[in-house]
Structures are given as structure tokens and as C-alpha cells.
Amino acid sequence: MIARFGDSEEKLNFVDYLLCMVRLKAVSKTFFALSDDGKGVYINQEKFMALMV
């Protein structure tokens, strides 16, 4: 995540850190919403593409 949200020197400023944490929380919520057992997510290609776009 540092590579995506950090600068060219791989450093995060405060705003970038907050954006990273918001994104991480959203990904975590999505995982648990899609997981039946909390151990994995099993989706088809159509659902995967909808999540990525």
C-alpha cells in the first residue's frame, strides 16, 4: 500500500496515510460482507469484475 499511496521516496504524508486507512477499512468491510465463514471469499468472474470497476 505504501507503493500506491506514498510518494516517489515511499513516504506517506498524513493525508495519504488517512486515505490508505480508509481504503483498508473499506476492503476489510467488503471481505467480511462477501465471506460466509470469515476465512475466504468465493466469487465468480462477473462479481470480481464488478468489484474492481
mmCIF entry with sequence, helices, sheets and N, C-alpha, C, O atoms, coordinates in Angstrom:
data_MODEL
# 
_entry.id   MODEL 
# 
_entity.id                         1 
_entity.type                       polymer 
_entity.pdbx_number_of_molecules   1 
# 
_entity_poly.entity_id                      1 
_entity_poly.type                           'polypeptide(L)' 
_entity_poly.nstd_linkage                   no 
_entity_poly.nstd_monomer                   no 
_entity_poly.pdbx_seq_one_letter_code       MIARFGDSEEKLNFVDYLLCMVRLKAVSKTFFALSDDGKGVYINQEKFMALMV 
_entity_poly.pdbx_seq_one_letter_code_can   MIARFGDSEEKLNFVDYLLCMVRLKAVSKTFFALSDDGKGVYINQEKFMALMV 
_entity_poly.pdbx_strand_id                 A 
# 
loop_
_entity_poly_seq.entity_id 
_entity_poly_seq.num 
_entity_poly_seq.mon_id 
_entity_poly_seq.hetero 
1 1  MET n 
1 2  ILE n 
1 3  ALA n 
1 4  ARG n 
1 5  PHE n 
1 6  GLY n 
1 7  ASP n 
1 8  SER n 
1 9  GLU n 
1 10 GLU n 
1 11 LYS n 
1 12 LEU n 
1 13 ASN n 
1 14 PHE n 
1 15 VAL n 
1 16 ASP n 
1 17 TYR n 
1 18 LEU n 
1 19 LEU n 
1 20 CYS n 
1 21 MET n 
1 22 VAL n 
1 23 ARG n 
1 24 LEU n 
1 25 LYS n 
1 26 ALA n 
1 27 VAL n 
1 28 SER n 
1 29 LYS n 
1 30 THR n 
1 31 PHE n 
1 32 PHE n 
1 33 ALA n 
1 34 LEU n 
1 35 SER n 
1 36 ASP n 
1 37 ASP n 
1 38 GLY n 
1 39 LYS n 
1 40 GLY n 
1 41 VAL n 
1 42 TYR n 
1 43 ILE n 
1 44 ASN n 
1 45 GLN n 
1 46 GLU n 
1 47 LYS n 
1 48 PHE n 
1 49 MET n 
1 50 ALA n 
1 51 LEU n 
1 52 MET n 
1 53 VAL n 
# 
_struct_asym.id          A 
_struct_asym.entity_id   1 
# 
loop_
_struct_conf.conf_type_id 
_struct_conf.id 
_struct_conf.pdbx_PDB_helix_id 
_struct_conf.beg_label_comp_id 
_struct_conf.beg_label_asym_id 
_struct_conf.beg_label_seq_id 
_struct_conf.pdbx_beg_PDB_ins_code 
_struct_conf.end_label_comp_id 
_struct_conf.end_label_asym_id 
_struct_conf.end_label_seq_id 
_struct_conf.pdbx_end_PDB_ins_code 
_struct_conf.beg_auth_comp_id 
_struct_conf.beg_auth_asym_id 
_struct_conf.beg_auth_seq_id 
_struct_conf.end_auth_comp_id 
_struct_conf.end_auth_asym_id 
_struct_conf.end_auth_seq_id 
_struct_conf.pdbx_PDB_helix_class 
_struct_conf.details 
_struct_conf.pdbx_PDB_helix_length 
HELX_P HELX_P1 AA1 ILE A 2  ? PHE A 5  ? ILE A 2  PHE A 5  1 ? 4  
HELX_P HELX_P2 AA2 PHE A 14 ? LEU A 34 ? PHE A 14 LEU A 34 1 ? 21 
HELX_P HELX_P3 AA3 GLN A 45 ? MET A 52 ? GLN A 45 MET A 52 1 ? 8  
# 
_struct_conf_type.id          HELX_P 
_struct_conf_type.criteria    ? 
_struct_conf_type.reference   ? 
# 
loop_
_atom_site.group_PDB 
_atom_site.id 
_atom_site.type_symbol 
_atom_site.label_atom_id 
_atom_site.label_alt_id 
_atom_site.label_comp_id 
_atom_site.label_asym_id 
_atom_site.label_entity_id 
_atom_site.label_seq_id 
_atom_site.pdbx_PDB_ins_code 
_atom_site.Cartn_x 
_atom_site.Cartn_y 
_atom_site.Cartn_z 
_atom_site.occupancy 
_atom_site.B_iso_or_equiv 
_atom_site.pdbx_formal_charge 
_atom_site.auth_seq_id 
_atom_site.auth_comp_id 
_atom_site.auth_asym_id 
_atom_site.auth_atom_id 
_atom_site.pdbx_PDB_model_num 
ATOM 1   N N  . MET A 1 1  ? 0.811   -1.183  0.000   1.00 0.00 ? 1  MET A N  1 
ATOM 2   C CA . MET A 1 1  ? 0.000   0.000   0.000   1.00 0.00 ? 1  MET A CA 1 
ATOM 3   C C  . MET A 1 1  ? 0.861   1.256   0.000   1.00 0.00 ? 1  MET A C  1 
ATOM 4   O O  . MET A 1 1  ? 0.437   2.308   -0.479  1.00 0.00 ? 1  MET A O  1 
ATOM 5   N N  . ILE A 1 2  ? 2.056   1.143   0.532   1.00 0.00 ? 2  ILE A N  1 
ATOM 6   C CA . ILE A 1 2  ? 2.962   2.296   0.514   1.00 0.00 ? 2  ILE A CA 1 
ATOM 7   C C  . ILE A 1 2  ? 3.271   2.689   -0.929  1.00 0.00 ? 2  ILE A C  1 
ATOM 8   O O  . ILE A 1 2  ? 3.337   3.875   -1.252  1.00 0.00 ? 2  ILE A O  1 
ATOM 9   N N  . ALA A 1 3  ? 3.459   1.693   -1.795  1.00 0.00 ? 3  ALA A N  1 
ATOM 10  C CA . ALA A 1 3  ? 3.768   1.982   -3.190  1.00 0.00 ? 3  ALA A CA 1 
ATOM 11  C C  . ALA A 1 3  ? 2.630   2.738   -3.868  1.00 0.00 ? 3  ALA A C  1 
ATOM 12  O O  . ALA A 1 3  ? 2.871   3.585   -4.729  1.00 0.00 ? 3  ALA A O  1 
ATOM 13  N N  . ARG A 1 4  ? 1.408   2.439   -3.488  1.00 0.00 ? 4  ARG A N  1 
ATOM 14  C CA . ARG A 1 4  ? 0.261   3.107   -4.112  1.00 0.00 ? 4  ARG A CA 1 
ATOM 15  C C  . ARG A 1 4  ? -0.001  4.488   -3.525  1.00 0.00 ? 4  ARG A C  1 
ATOM 16  O O  . ARG A 1 4  ? -0.268  5.432   -4.270  1.00 0.00 ? 4  ARG A O  1 
ATOM 17  N N  . PHE A 1 5  ? 0.070   4.622   -2.218  1.00 0.00 ? 5  PHE A N  1 
ATOM 18  C CA . PHE A 1 5  ? -0.309  5.872   -1.569  1.00 0.00 ? 5  PHE A CA 1 
ATOM 19  C C  . PHE A 1 5  ? 0.870   6.770   -1.221  1.00 0.00 ? 5  PHE A C  1 
ATOM 20  O O  . PHE A 1 5  ? 0.681   7.947   -0.913  1.00 0.00 ? 5  PHE A O  1 
ATOM 21  N N  . GLY A 1 6  ? 2.068   6.236   -1.266  1.00 0.00 ? 6  GLY A N  1 
ATOM 22  C CA . GLY A 1 6  ? 3.243   7.024   -0.918  1.00 0.00 ? 6  GLY A CA 1 
ATOM 23  C C  . GLY A 1 6  ? 3.775   7.837   -2.089  1.00 0.00 ? 6  GLY A C  1 
ATOM 24  O O  . GLY A 1 6  ? 3.280   7.741   -3.212  1.00 0.00 ? 6  GLY A O  1 
ATOM 25  N N  . ASP A 1 7  ? 4.781   8.628   -1.805  1.00 0.00 ? 7  ASP A N  1 
ATOM 26  C CA . ASP A 1 7  ? 5.403   9.422   -2.863  1.00 0.00 ? 7  ASP A CA 1 
ATOM 27  C C  . ASP A 1 7  ? 6.540   8.626   -3.507  1.00 0.00 ? 7  ASP A C  1 
ATOM 28  O O  . ASP A 1 7  ? 6.674   7.427   -3.266  1.00 0.00 ? 7  ASP A O  1 
ATOM 29  N N  . SER A 1 8  ? 7.349   9.287   -4.316  1.00 0.00 ? 8  SER A N  1 
ATOM 30  C CA . SER A 1 8  ? 8.416   8.590   -5.037  1.00 0.00 ? 8  SER A CA 1 
ATOM 31  C C  . SER A 1 8  ? 9.495   8.039   -4.107  1.00 0.00 ? 8  SER A C  1 
ATOM 32  O O  . SER A 1 8  ? 10.244  7.139   -4.488  1.00 0.00 ? 8  SER A O  1 
ATOM 33  N N  . GLU A 1 9  ? 9.575   8.574   -2.900  1.00 0.00 ? 9  GLU A N  1 
ATOM 34  C CA . GLU A 1 9  ? 10.540  8.084   -1.907  1.00 0.00 ? 9  GLU A CA 1 
ATOM 35  C C  . GLU A 1 9  ? 9.920   7.071   -0.948  1.00 0.00 ? 9  GLU A C  1 
ATOM 36  O O  . GLU A 1 9  ? 10.515  6.718   0.070   1.00 0.00 ? 9  GLU A O  1 
ATOM 37  N N  . GLU A 1 10 ? 8.711   6.609   -1.289  1.00 0.00 ? 10 GLU A N  1 
ATOM 38  C CA . GLU A 1 10 ? 7.958   5.647   -0.474  1.00 0.00 ? 10 GLU A CA 1 
ATOM 39  C C  . GLU A 1 10 ? 7.693   6.169   0.937   1.00 0.00 ? 10 GLU A C  1 
ATOM 40  O O  . GLU A 1 10 ? 7.817   5.434   1.917   1.00 0.00 ? 10 GLU A O  1 
ATOM 41  N N  . LYS A 1 11 ? 7.332   7.429   1.025   1.00 0.00 ? 11 LYS A N  1 
ATOM 42  C CA . LYS A 1 11 ? 6.956   8.046   2.292   1.00 0.00 ? 11 LYS A CA 1 
ATOM 43  C C  . LYS A 1 11 ? 5.508   8.489   2.215   1.00 0.00 ? 11 LYS A C  1 
ATOM 44  O O  . LYS A 1 11 ? 5.026   8.887   1.155   1.00 0.00 ? 11 LYS A O  1 
ATOM 45  N N  . LEU A 1 12 ? 4.821   8.417   3.340   1.00 0.00 ? 12 LEU A N  1 
ATOM 46  C CA . LEU A 1 12 ? 3.427   8.839   3.419   1.00 0.00 ? 12 LEU A CA 1 
ATOM 47  C C  . LEU A 1 12 ? 3.320   10.128  4.203   1.00 0.00 ? 12 LEU A C  1 
ATOM 48  O O  . LEU A 1 12 ? 3.903   10.261  5.279   1.00 0.00 ? 12 LEU A O  1 
ATOM 49  N N  . ASN A 1 13 ? 2.565   11.091  3.657   1.00 0.00 ? 13 ASN A N  1 
ATOM 50  C CA . ASN A 1 13 ? 2.230   12.239  4.488   1.00 0.00 ? 13 ASN A CA 1 
ATOM 51  C C  . ASN A 1 13 ? 0.937   11.904  5.215   1.00 0.00 ? 13 ASN A C  1 
ATOM 52  O O  . ASN A 1 13 ? 0.375   10.829  5.004   1.00 0.00 ? 13 ASN A O  1 
ATOM 53  N N  . PHE A 1 14 ? 0.465   12.783  6.047   1.00 0.00 ? 14 PHE A N  1 
ATOM 54  C CA . PHE A 1 14 ? -0.698  12.484  6.885   1.00 0.00 ? 14 PHE A CA 1 
ATOM 55  C C  . PHE A 1 14 ? -1.952  12.231  6.057   1.00 0.00 ? 14 PHE A C  1 
ATOM 56  O O  . PHE A 1 14 ? -2.704  11.300  6.347   1.00 0.00 ? 14 PHE A O  1 
ATOM 57  N N  . VAL A 1 15 ? -2.185  13.036  5.045   1.00 0.00 ? 15 VAL A N  1 
ATOM 58  C CA . VAL A 1 15 ? -3.377  12.867  4.206   1.00 0.00 ? 15 VAL A CA 1 
ATOM 59  C C  . VAL A 1 15 ? -3.322  11.528  3.472   1.00 0.00 ? 15 VAL A C  1 
ATOM 60  O O  . VAL A 1 15 ? -4.325  10.818  3.410   1.00 0.00 ? 15 VAL A O  1 
ATOM 61  N N  . ASP A 1 16 ? -2.179  11.180  2.924   1.00 0.00 ? 16 ASP A N  1 
ATOM 62  C CA . ASP A 1 16 ? -2.031  9.896   2.246   1.00 0.00 ? 16 ASP A CA 1 
ATOM 63  C C  . ASP A 1 16 ? -2.238  8.735   3.214   1.00 0.00 ? 16 ASP A C  1 
ATOM 64  O O  . ASP A 1 16 ? -2.821  7.714   2.849   1.00 0.00 ? 16 ASP A O  1 
ATOM 65  N N  . TYR A 1 17 ? -1.762  8.893   4.445   1.00 0.00 ? 17 TYR A N  1 
ATOM 66  C CA . TYR A 1 17 ? -1.966  7.871   5.468   1.00 0.00 ? 17 TYR A CA 1 
ATOM 67  C C  . TYR A 1 17 ? -3.453  7.680   5.741   1.00 0.00 ? 17 TYR A C  1 
ATOM 68  O O  . TYR A 1 17 ? -3.932  6.548   5.820   1.00 0.00 ? 17 TYR A O  1 
ATOM 69  N N  . LEU A 1 18 ? -4.180  8.777   5.886   1.00 0.00 ? 18 LEU A N  1 
ATOM 70  C CA . LEU A 1 18 ? -5.622  8.685   6.136   1.00 0.00 ? 18 LEU A CA 1 
ATOM 71  C C  . LEU A 1 18 ? -6.337  8.008   4.971   1.00 0.00 ? 18 LEU A C  1 
ATOM 72  O O  . LEU A 1 18 ? -7.204  7.161   5.189   1.00 0.00 ? 18 LEU A O  1 
ATOM 73  N N  . LEU A 1 19 ? -5.987  8.367   3.742   1.00 0.00 ? 19 LEU A N  1 
ATOM 74  C CA . LEU A 1 19 ? -6.593  7.731   2.577   1.00 0.00 ? 19 LEU A CA 1 
ATOM 75  C C  . LEU A 1 19 ? -6.303  6.229   2.542   1.00 0.00 ? 19 LEU A C  1 
ATOM 76  O O  . LEU A 1 19 ? -7.164  5.431   2.173   1.00 0.00 ? 19 LEU A O  1 
ATOM 77  N N  . CYS A 1 20 ? -5.109  5.864   2.922   1.00 0.00 ? 20 CYS A N  1 
ATOM 78  C CA . CYS A 1 20 ? -4.728  4.456   2.982   1.00 0.00 ? 20 CYS A CA 1 
ATOM 79  C C  . CYS A 1 20 ? -5.568  3.705   4.019   1.00 0.00 ? 20 CYS A C  1 
ATOM 80  O O  . CYS A 1 20 ? -6.024  2.592   3.759   1.00 0.00 ? 20 CYS A O  1 
ATOM 81  N N  . MET A 1 21 ? -5.769  4.303   5.175   1.00 0.00 ? 21 MET A N  1 
ATOM 82  C CA . MET A 1 21 ? -6.553  3.667   6.233   1.00 0.00 ? 21 MET A CA 1 
ATOM 83  C C  . MET A 1 21 ? -8.028  3.544   5.840   1.00 0.00 ? 21 MET A C  1 
ATOM 84  O O  . MET A 1 21 ? -8.667  2.539   6.151   1.00 0.00 ? 21 MET A O  1 
ATOM 85  N N  . VAL A 1 22 ? -8.565  4.545   5.168   1.00 0.00 ? 22 VAL A N  1 
ATOM 86  C CA . VAL A 1 22 ? -9.954  4.490   4.703   1.00 0.00 ? 22 VAL A CA 1 
ATOM 87  C C  . VAL A 1 22 ? -10.111 3.364   3.693   1.00 0.00 ? 22 VAL A C  1 
ATOM 88  O O  . VAL A 1 22 ? -11.078 2.603   3.739   1.00 0.00 ? 22 VAL A O  1 
ATOM 89  N N  . ARG A 1 23 ? -9.157  3.267   2.788   1.00 0.00 ? 23 ARG A N  1 
ATOM 90  C CA . ARG A 1 23 ? -9.200  2.202   1.781   1.00 0.00 ? 23 ARG A CA 1 
ATOM 91  C C  . ARG A 1 23 ? -9.094  0.824   2.436   1.00 0.00 ? 23 ARG A C  1 
ATOM 92  O O  . ARG A 1 23 ? -9.820  -0.099  2.066   1.00 0.00 ? 23 ARG A O  1 
ATOM 93  N N  . LEU A 1 24 ? -8.201  0.688   3.395   1.00 0.00 ? 24 LEU A N  1 
ATOM 94  C CA . LEU A 1 24 ? -8.035  -0.583  4.102   1.00 0.00 ? 24 LEU A CA 1 
ATOM 95  C C  . LEU A 1 24 ? -9.311  -0.982  4.834   1.00 0.00 ? 24 LEU A C  1 
ATOM 96  O O  . LEU A 1 24 ? -9.690  -2.153  4.825   1.00 0.00 ? 24 LEU A O  1 
ATOM 97  N N  . LYS A 1 25 ? -9.971  -0.022  5.465   1.00 0.00 ? 25 LYS A N  1 
ATOM 98  C CA . LYS A 1 25 ? -11.231 -0.305  6.164   1.00 0.00 ? 25 LYS A CA 1 
ATOM 99  C C  . LYS A 1 25 ? -12.306 -0.750  5.175   1.00 0.00 ? 25 LYS A C  1 
ATOM 100 O O  . LYS A 1 25 ? -13.059 -1.682  5.455   1.00 0.00 ? 25 LYS A O  1 
ATOM 101 N N  . ALA A 1 26 ? -12.380 -0.094  4.031   1.00 0.00 ? 26 ALA A N  1 
ATOM 102 C CA . ALA A 1 26 ? -13.370 -0.454  3.014   1.00 0.00 ? 26 ALA A CA 1 
ATOM 103 C C  . ALA A 1 26 ? -13.126 -1.861  2.475   1.00 0.00 ? 26 ALA A C  1 
ATOM 104 O O  . ALA A 1 26 ? -14.071 -2.625  2.277   1.00 0.00 ? 26 ALA A O  1 
ATOM 105 N N  . VAL A 1 27 ? -11.866 -2.201  2.238   1.00 0.00 ? 27 VAL A N  1 
ATOM 106 C CA . VAL A 1 27 ? -11.528 -3.539  1.745   1.00 0.00 ? 27 VAL A CA 1 
ATOM 107 C C  . VAL A 1 27 ? -11.887 -4.594  2.789   1.00 0.00 ? 27 VAL A C  1 
ATOM 108 O O  . VAL A 1 27 ? -12.401 -5.661  2.453   1.00 0.00 ? 27 VAL A O  1 
ATOM 109 N N  . SER A 1 28 ? -11.615 -4.290  4.047   1.00 0.00 ? 28 SER A N  1 
ATOM 110 C CA . SER A 1 28 ? -11.936 -5.227  5.122   1.00 0.00 ? 28 SER A CA 1 
ATOM 111 C C  . SER A 1 28 ? -13.442 -5.446  5.237   1.00 0.00 ? 28 SER A C  1 
ATOM 112 O O  . SER A 1 28 ? -13.896 -6.580  5.390   1.00 0.00 ? 28 SER A O  1 
ATOM 113 N N  . LYS A 1 29 ? -14.212 -4.373  5.165   1.00 0.00 ? 29 LYS A N  1 
ATOM 114 C CA . LYS A 1 29 ? -15.670 -4.491  5.233   1.00 0.00 ? 29 LYS A CA 1 
ATOM 115 C C  . LYS A 1 29 ? -16.205 -5.312  4.067   1.00 0.00 ? 29 LYS A C  1 
ATOM 116 O O  . LYS A 1 29 ? -17.095 -6.143  4.246   1.00 0.00 ? 29 LYS A O  1 
ATOM 117 N N  . THR A 1 30 ? -15.666 -5.083  2.878   1.00 0.00 ? 30 THR A N  1 
ATOM 118 C CA . THR A 1 30 ? -16.098 -5.825  1.699   1.00 0.00 ? 30 THR A CA 1 
ATOM 119 C C  . THR A 1 30 ? -15.780 -7.302  1.844   1.00 0.00 ? 30 THR A C  1 
ATOM 120 O O  . THR A 1 30 ? -16.607 -8.150  1.505   1.00 0.00 ? 30 THR A O  1 
ATOM 121 N N  . PHE A 1 31 ? -14.593 -7.621  2.343   1.00 0.00 ? 31 PHE A N  1 
ATOM 122 C CA . PHE A 1 31 ? -14.210 -9.018  2.547   1.00 0.00 ? 31 PHE A CA 1 
ATOM 123 C C  . PHE A 1 31 ? -15.202 -9.721  3.469   1.00 0.00 ? 31 PHE A C  1 
ATOM 124 O O  . PHE A 1 31 ? -15.703 -10.796 3.139   1.00 0.00 ? 31 PHE A O  1 
ATOM 125 N N  . PHE A 1 32 ? -15.486 -9.119  4.620   1.00 0.00 ? 32 PHE A N  1 
ATOM 126 C CA . PHE A 1 32 ? -16.378 -9.777  5.569   1.00 0.00 ? 32 PHE A CA 1 
ATOM 127 C C  . PHE A 1 32 ? -17.823 -9.811  5.083   1.00 0.00 ? 32 PHE A C  1 
ATOM 128 O O  . PHE A 1 32 ? -18.579 -10.704 5.464   1.00 0.00 ? 32 PHE A O  1 
ATOM 129 N N  . ALA A 1 33 ? -18.215 -8.852  4.249   1.00 0.00 ? 33 ALA A N  1 
ATOM 130 C CA . ALA A 1 33 ? -19.557 -8.881  3.671   1.00 0.00 ? 33 ALA A CA 1 
ATOM 131 C C  . ALA A 1 33 ? -19.702 -10.024 2.664   1.00 0.00 ? 33 ALA A C  1 
ATOM 132 O O  . ALA A 1 33 ? -20.782 -10.599 2.532   1.00 0.00 ? 33 ALA A O  1 
ATOM 133 N N  . LEU A 1 34 ? -18.624 -10.352 1.957   1.00 0.00 ? 34 LEU A N  1 
ATOM 134 C CA . LEU A 1 34 ? -18.667 -11.404 0.946   1.00 0.00 ? 34 LEU A CA 1 
ATOM 135 C C  . LEU A 1 34 ? -18.306 -12.781 1.491   1.00 0.00 ? 34 LEU A C  1 
ATOM 136 O O  . LEU A 1 34 ? -18.567 -13.793 0.840   1.00 0.00 ? 34 LEU A O  1 
ATOM 137 N N  . SER A 1 35 ? -17.717 -12.828 2.663   1.00 0.00 ? 35 SER A N  1 
ATOM 138 C CA . SER A 1 35 ? -17.261 -14.101 3.232   1.00 0.00 ? 35 SER A CA 1 
ATOM 139 C C  . SER A 1 35 ? -18.367 -14.771 4.035   1.00 0.00 ? 35 SER A C  1 
ATOM 140 O O  . SER A 1 35 ? -19.015 -14.141 4.872   1.00 0.00 ? 35 SER A O  1 
ATOM 141 N N  . ASP A 1 36 ? -18.571 -16.041 3.772   1.00 0.00 ? 36 ASP A N  1 
ATOM 142 C CA . ASP A 1 36 ? -19.560 -16.800 4.538   1.00 0.00 ? 36 ASP A CA 1 
ATOM 143 C C  . ASP A 1 36 ? -19.006 -17.269 5.876   1.00 0.00 ? 36 ASP A C  1 
ATOM 144 O O  . ASP A 1 36 ? -19.734 -17.338 6.866   1.00 0.00 ? 36 ASP A O  1 
ATOM 145 N N  . ASP A 1 37 ? -17.717 -17.592 5.902   1.00 0.00 ? 37 ASP A N  1 
ATOM 146 C CA . ASP A 1 37 ? -17.126 -18.170 7.103   1.00 0.00 ? 37 ASP A CA 1 
ATOM 147 C C  . ASP A 1 37 ? -16.001 -17.326 7.702   1.00 0.00 ? 37 ASP A C  1 
ATOM 148 O O  . ASP A 1 37 ? -15.406 -17.717 8.706   1.00 0.00 ? 37 ASP A O  1 
ATOM 149 N N  . GLY A 1 38 ? -15.703 -16.176 7.100   1.00 0.00 ? 38 GLY A N  1 
ATOM 150 C CA . GLY A 1 38 ? -14.625 -15.324 7.605   1.00 0.00 ? 38 GLY A CA 1 
ATOM 151 C C  . GLY A 1 38 ? -13.240 -15.804 7.232   1.00 0.00 ? 38 GLY A C  1 
ATOM 152 O O  . GLY A 1 38 ? -12.243 -15.213 7.648   1.00 0.00 ? 38 GLY A O  1 
ATOM 153 N N  . LYS A 1 39 ? -13.165 -16.875 6.446   1.00 0.00 ? 39 LYS A N  1 
ATOM 154 C CA . LYS A 1 39 ? -11.869 -17.436 6.064   1.00 0.00 ? 39 LYS A CA 1 
ATOM 155 C C  . LYS A 1 39 ? -11.510 -17.186 4.615   1.00 0.00 ? 39 LYS A C  1 
ATOM 156 O O  . LYS A 1 39 ? -10.338 -17.257 4.246   1.00 0.00 ? 39 LYS A O  1 
ATOM 157 N N  . GLY A 1 40 ? -12.498 -16.895 3.792   1.00 0.00 ? 40 GLY A N  1 
ATOM 158 C CA . GLY A 1 40 ? -12.219 -16.685 2.380   1.00 0.00 ? 40 GLY A CA 1 
ATOM 159 C C  . GLY A 1 40 ? -13.423 -16.130 1.653   1.00 0.00 ? 40 GLY A C  1 
ATOM 160 O O  . GLY A 1 40 ? -14.544 -16.143 2.162   1.00 0.00 ? 40 GLY A O  1 
ATOM 161 N N  . VAL A 1 41 ? -13.171 -15.648 0.463   1.00 0.00 ? 41 VAL A N  1 
ATOM 162 C CA . VAL A 1 41 ? -14.224 -15.116 -0.385  1.00 0.00 ? 41 VAL A CA 1 
ATOM 163 C C  . VAL A 1 41 ? -14.239 -15.928 -1.671  1.00 0.00 ? 41 VAL A C  1 
ATOM 164 O O  . VAL A 1 41 ? -13.210 -16.104 -2.322  1.00 0.00 ? 41 VAL A O  1 
ATOM 165 N N  . TYR A 1 42 ? -15.393 -16.407 -2.017  1.00 0.00 ? 42 TYR A N  1 
ATOM 166 C CA . TYR A 1 42 ? -15.536 -17.230 -3.208  1.00 0.00 ? 42 TYR A CA 1 
ATOM 167 C C  . TYR A 1 42 ? -16.531 -16.548 -4.126  1.00 0.00 ? 42 TYR A C  1 
ATOM 168 O O  . TYR A 1 42 ? -17.736 -16.572 -3.877  1.00 0.00 ? 42 TYR A O  1 
ATOM 169 N N  . ILE A 1 43 ? -16.021 -15.933 -5.200  1.00 0.00 ? 43 ILE A N  1 
ATOM 170 C CA . ILE A 1 43 ? -16.874 -15.206 -6.129  1.00 0.00 ? 43 ILE A CA 1 
ATOM 171 C C  . ILE A 1 43 ? -16.538 -15.613 -7.553  1.00 0.00 ? 43 ILE A C  1 
ATOM 172 O O  . ILE A 1 43 ? -15.449 -16.112 -7.835  1.00 0.00 ? 43 ILE A O  1 
ATOM 173 N N  . ASN A 1 44 ? -17.498 -15.391 -8.443  1.00 0.00 ? 44 ASN A N  1 
ATOM 174 C CA . ASN A 1 44 ? -17.259 -15.699 -9.850  1.00 0.00 ? 44 ASN A CA 1 
ATOM 175 C C  . ASN A 1 44 ? -16.620 -14.496 -10.539 1.00 0.00 ? 44 ASN A C  1 
ATOM 176 O O  . ASN A 1 44 ? -16.449 -13.437 -9.935  1.00 0.00 ? 44 ASN A O  1 
ATOM 177 N N  . GLN A 1 45 ? -16.270 -14.676 -11.810 1.00 0.00 ? 45 GLN A N  1 
ATOM 178 C CA . GLN A 1 45 ? -15.574 -13.624 -12.550 1.00 0.00 ? 45 GLN A CA 1 
ATOM 179 C C  . GLN A 1 45 ? -16.435 -12.372 -12.686 1.00 0.00 ? 45 GLN A C  1 
ATOM 180 O O  . GLN A 1 45 ? -15.919 -11.258 -12.600 1.00 0.00 ? 45 GLN A O  1 
ATOM 181 N N  . GLU A 1 46 ? -17.725 -12.539 -12.895 1.00 0.00 ? 46 GLU A N  1 
ATOM 182 C CA . GLU A 1 46 ? -18.611 -11.375 -13.053 1.00 0.00 ? 46 GLU A CA 1 
ATOM 183 C C  . GLU A 1 46 ? -18.638 -10.515 -11.787 1.00 0.00 ? 46 GLU A C  1 
ATOM 184 O O  . GLU A 1 46 ? -18.571 -9.289  -11.870 1.00 0.00 ? 46 GLU A O  1 
ATOM 185 N N  . LYS A 1 47 ? -18.735 -11.144 -10.635 1.00 0.00 ? 47 LYS A N  1 
ATOM 186 C CA . LYS A 1 47 ? -18.745 -10.410 -9.360  1.00 0.00 ? 47 LYS A CA 1 
ATOM 187 C C  . LYS A 1 47 ? -17.386 -9.734  -9.126  1.00 0.00 ? 47 LYS A C  1 
ATOM 188 O O  . LYS A 1 47 ? -17.322 -8.599  -8.652  1.00 0.00 ? 47 LYS A O  1 
ATOM 189 N N  . PHE A 1 48 ? -16.307 -10.442 -9.464  1.00 0.00 ? 48 PHE A N  1 
ATOM 190 C CA . PHE A 1 48 ? -14.970 -9.878  -9.314  1.00 0.00 ? 48 PHE A CA 1 
ATOM 191 C C  . PHE A 1 48 ? -14.818 -8.616  -10.157 1.00 0.00 ? 48 PHE A C  1 
ATOM 192 O O  . PHE A 1 48 ? -14.314 -7.600  -9.677  1.00 0.00 ? 48 PHE A O  1 
ATOM 193 N N  . MET A 1 49 ? -15.249 -8.684  -11.398 1.00 0.00 ? 49 MET A N  1 
ATOM 194 C CA . MET A 1 49 ? -15.134 -7.532  -12.297 1.00 0.00 ? 49 MET A CA 1 
ATOM 195 C C  . MET A 1 49 ? -15.979 -6.369  -11.791 1.00 0.00 ? 49 MET A C  1 
ATOM 196 O O  . MET A 1 49 ? -15.560 -5.216  -11.897 1.00 0.00 ? 49 MET A O  1 
ATOM 197 N N  . ALA A 1 50 ? -17.154 -6.647  -11.247 1.00 0.00 ? 50 ALA A N  1 
ATOM 198 C CA . ALA A 1 50 ? -17.999 -5.582  -10.707 1.00 0.00 ? 50 ALA A CA 1 
ATOM 199 C C  . ALA A 1 50 ? -17.344 -4.899  -9.509  1.00 0.00 ? 50 ALA A C  1 
ATOM 200 O O  . ALA A 1 50 ? -17.469 -3.687  -9.340  1.00 0.00 ? 50 ALA A O  1 
ATOM 201 N N  . LEU A 1 51 ? -16.653 -5.669  -8.687  1.00 0.00 ? 51 LEU A N  1 
ATOM 202 C CA . LEU A 1 51 ? -15.967 -5.097  -7.532  1.00 0.00 ? 51 LEU A CA 1 
ATOM 203 C C  . LEU A 1 51 ? -14.756 -4.250  -7.937  1.00 0.00 ? 51 LEU A C  1 
ATOM 204 O O  . LEU A 1 51 ? -14.451 -3.245  -7.294  1.00 0.00 ? 51 LEU A O  1 
ATOM 205 N N  . MET A 1 52 ? -14.075 -4.660  -8.999  1.00 0.00 ? 52 MET A N  1 
ATOM 206 C CA . MET A 1 52 ? -12.867 -3.963  -9.415  1.00 0.00 ? 52 MET A CA 1 
ATOM 207 C C  . MET A 1 52 ? -13.170 -2.672  -10.171 1.00 0.00 ? 52 MET A C  1 
ATOM 208 O O  . MET A 1 52 ? -12.330 -1.772  -10.199 1.00 0.00 ? 52 MET A O  1 
ATOM 209 N N  . VAL A 1 53 ? -14.321 -2.562  -10.768 1.00 0.00 ? 53 VAL A N  1 
ATOM 210 C CA . VAL A 1 53 ? -14.661 -1.358  -11.548 1.00 0.00 ? 53 VAL A CA 1 
ATOM 211 C C  . VAL A 1 53 ? -15.368 -0.398  -10.702 1.00 0.00 ? 53 VAL A C  1 
ATOM 212 O O  . VAL A 1 53 ? -15.741 0.679   -11.168 1.00 0.00 ? 53 VAL A O  1 
# 
